[in-house]
Amino acid sequence: MMIKDKVVVITGASSGIGAASAKALAAKGAQVVLGARRGDRLDQLVTEIKQAGGQAIALPTDVTKREQVQALVDLAVSHFGRLDVLYNNAGVMPISELHLLKVNEWDTMIDVNIKGVLYGIAAALPIMHQQGGGQIITTDSVAGHVVHANTAVYAGTKFAVRTIMEGLRQEESKHNIRAMIVSPGVVETELYSTITDQQTRDSTYHNQRTWGLKANDVANAVVYAIDQPANVNINEILLRPTPQEH
Ligand SMILES: NC(=O)c1ccc[n+]([C@@H]2O[C@H](COP(=O)([O-])OP(=O)(O)OC[C@H]3O[C@@H](n4cnc5c(N)ncnc54)[C@H](OP(=O)(O)O)[C@@H]3O)[C@@H](O)[C@H]2O)c1
């Protein structure tokens, strides 16, 4: 089975990369199950996908709550009958230097970017084992490979996710479960809005708008990975906008 008729759960689907992936996958015939906290944005997206002839359903989901992630994954099975792909995409990036002691933001990044991914894996694995296979994709980042001043905690979460996903790949290859991370550089999305340090926020937004990738450029990489035949496990796609040096 390629993309058509696959059931794909996407977290962080209310904007940016998640929303673009939902539209791209639904346009290719996937049945998409959308989670994020902003239910109104999800509802708009479901309407848009259905008007374009696609199939979608949404459930407001906070990935820091394990039971909500479980409910989202369970909805895929109860509504569409199975779970083929879990796309752990939700993430936040309130970057700042450590001495500013934005400890609550460190907690949030760990809860959303790491624990949210783990809760997704916990919800999906039993179903995929029962079904005899599946695919788990997580949005990592160039920040999962490179750290800079002011990205210590964010990069730490993305390094952790890269490690967790590689461990998952090694453990689950024998169960016919494919694991992949997509690691974008700068992408024009709403992610900058999670930055509370005004100067960093402004410069990040400026870079996103002037030379960032579009969310759809990343969605294309996700579509490519899902669209491979079952014997091909794309493990990572790292993509930067051409002008991005680091
Ligand atoms: N933009 C970039 O430059 C870039 C580069 C590399 C990697 N990434 C990664 O790409 C992923 C998607 O981000 P984006 O760039 O598309 O930014 P975005 O437009 O801000 O999207 C982030 C998504 O995560 C959701 N989210 C945040 N906290 C959540 C929570 N507690 N529970 C459920 N959903 C939550 C948001 O929805 P709600 O607010 O509605 O919950 C939103 O749908 C993130 O993992 C990010 O780290 C982005």
The ligand as an SDF file (V2000), in Angstrom:
LIG
                    3D

 48 52  0  0  0  0  0  0  0  0999 V2000
    9.8210   26.1710   11.4790 N   0  0  0  0  0  0  0  0  0  0  0  0
   11.0670   25.7600   11.5490 C   0  0  0  0  0  0  0  0  0  0  0  0
   12.0010   26.5210   11.2290 O   0  0  0  0  0  0  0  0  0  0  0  0
   11.3950   24.3670   12.0050 C   0  0  0  0  0  0  0  0  0  0  0  0
   12.6760   23.8640   11.7720 C   0  0  0  0  0  0  0  0  0  0  0  0
   12.9920   22.5900   12.2230 C   0  0  0  0  0  0  0  0  0  0  0  0
   12.0540   21.8320   12.8810 C   0  0  0  0  0  0  0  0  0  0  0  0
   10.8110   22.3400   13.1140 N   0  0  0  0  0  0  0  0  0  0  0  0
    9.8550   21.5020   13.8440 C   0  0  0  0  0  0  0  0  0  0  0  0
    8.7010   21.3680   13.0640 O   0  0  0  0  0  0  0  0  0  0  0  0
    7.6060   20.9960   13.8930 C   0  0  0  0  0  0  0  0  0  0  0  0
    6.3690   21.7640   13.4880 C   0  0  0  0  0  0  0  0  0  0  0  0
    6.5920   23.1440   13.7220 O   0  0  0  0  0  0  0  0  0  0  0  0
    6.2250   24.2690   12.6630 P   0  0  0  0  0  0  0  0  0  0  0  0
    7.4970   24.8630   12.2090 O   0  0  0  0  0  0  0  0  0  0  0  0
    5.2460   23.7730   11.6750 O   0  0  0  0  0  0  0  0  0  0  0  0
    5.5820   25.3870   13.6440 O   0  0  0  0  0  0  0  0  0  0  0  0
    4.0620   25.7560   14.0040 P   0  0  0  0  0  0  0  0  0  0  0  0
    3.3760   26.3210   12.8300 O   0  0  0  0  0  0  0  0  0  0  0  0
    4.1710   26.6030   15.2350 O   0  0  0  0  0  0  0  0  0  0  0  0
    3.4520   24.3480   14.3620 O   0  0  0  0  0  0  0  0  0  0  0  0
    3.6420   23.7300   15.6130 C   0  0  0  0  0  0  0  0  0  0  0  0
    2.4770   22.8040   15.8470 C   0  0  0  0  0  0  0  0  0  0  0  0
    2.6660   22.1410   17.1120 O   0  0  0  0  0  0  0  0  0  0  0  0
    1.4500   22.2400   17.8230 C   0  0  0  0  0  0  0  0  0  0  0  0
    1.6720   22.1570   19.2630 N   0  0  0  0  0  0  0  0  0  0  0  0
    2.4280   22.9390   20.0600 C   0  0  0  0  0  0  0  0  0  0  0  0
    2.3130   22.5520   21.3480 N   0  0  0  0  0  0  0  0  0  0  0  0
    1.4630   21.4950   21.3590 C   0  0  0  0  0  0  0  0  0  0  0  0
    0.9240   20.6570   22.3610 C   0  0  0  0  0  0  0  0  0  0  0  0
    1.2410   20.8130   23.6670 N   0  0  0  0  0  0  0  0  0  0  0  0
    0.0710   19.6670   22.0030 N   0  0  0  0  0  0  0  0  0  0  0  0
   -0.2730   19.4950   20.7090 C   0  0  0  0  0  0  0  0  0  0  0  0
    0.1990   20.2400   19.7130 N   0  0  0  0  0  0  0  0  0  0  0  0
    1.0680   21.2340   20.0330 C   0  0  0  0  0  0  0  0  0  0  0  0
    0.8420   23.5490   17.3940 C   0  0  0  0  0  0  0  0  0  0  0  0
   -0.5690   23.5030   17.5540 O   0  0  0  0  0  0  0  0  0  0  0  0
   -1.4290   24.1260   18.7610 P   0  0  0  0  0  0  0  0  0  0  0  0
   -0.7410   25.3990   19.1690 O   0  0  0  0  0  0  0  0  0  0  0  0
   -2.7710   24.3010   18.1400 O   0  0  0  0  0  0  0  0  0  0  0  0
   -1.4070   23.0620   19.8140 O   0  0  0  0  0  0  0  0  0  0  0  0
    1.1640   23.5460   15.9080 C   0  0  0  0  0  0  0  0  0  0  0  0
    0.1950   22.8010   15.1950 O   0  0  0  0  0  0  0  0  0  0  0  0
    8.0750   21.2210   15.3270 C   0  0  0  0  0  0  0  0  0  0  0  0
    8.4090   19.9760   15.9230 O   0  0  0  0  0  0  0  0  0  0  0  0
    9.3270   22.0610   15.1550 C   0  0  0  0  0  0  0  0  0  0  0  0
   10.2450   21.8930   16.2120 O   0  0  0  0  0  0  0  0  0  0  0  0
   10.4620   23.5720   12.6640 C   0  0  0  0  0  0  0  0  0  0  0  0
  1  2  1  0
  2  3  2  0
  2  4  1  0
  4  5  1  0
  4 48  2  0
  5  6  2  0
  6  7  1  0
  7  8  2  0
  8  9  1  0
  8 48  1  0
  9 10  1  0
  9 46  1  0
 10 11  1  0
 11 12  1  0
 11 44  1  0
 12 13  1  0
 13 14  1  0
 14 15  2  0
 14 16  1  0
 14 17  1  0
 17 18  1  0
 18 19  2  0
 18 20  1  0
 18 21  1  0
 21 22  1  0
 22 23  1  0
 23 24  1  0
 23 42  1  0
 24 25  1  0
 25 26  1  0
 25 36  1  0
 26 27  1  0
 26 35  1  0
 27 28  2  0
 28 29  1  0
 29 30  1  0
 29 35  2  0
 30 31  1  0
 30 32  2  0
 32 33  1  0
 33 34  2  0
 34 35  1  0
 36 37  1  0
 36 42  1  0
 37 38  1  0
 38 39  2  0
 38 40  1  0
 38 41  1  0
 42 43  1  0
 44 45  1  0
 44 46  1  0
 46 47  1  0
M  CHG  2   8   1  16  -1
M  END
$$$$
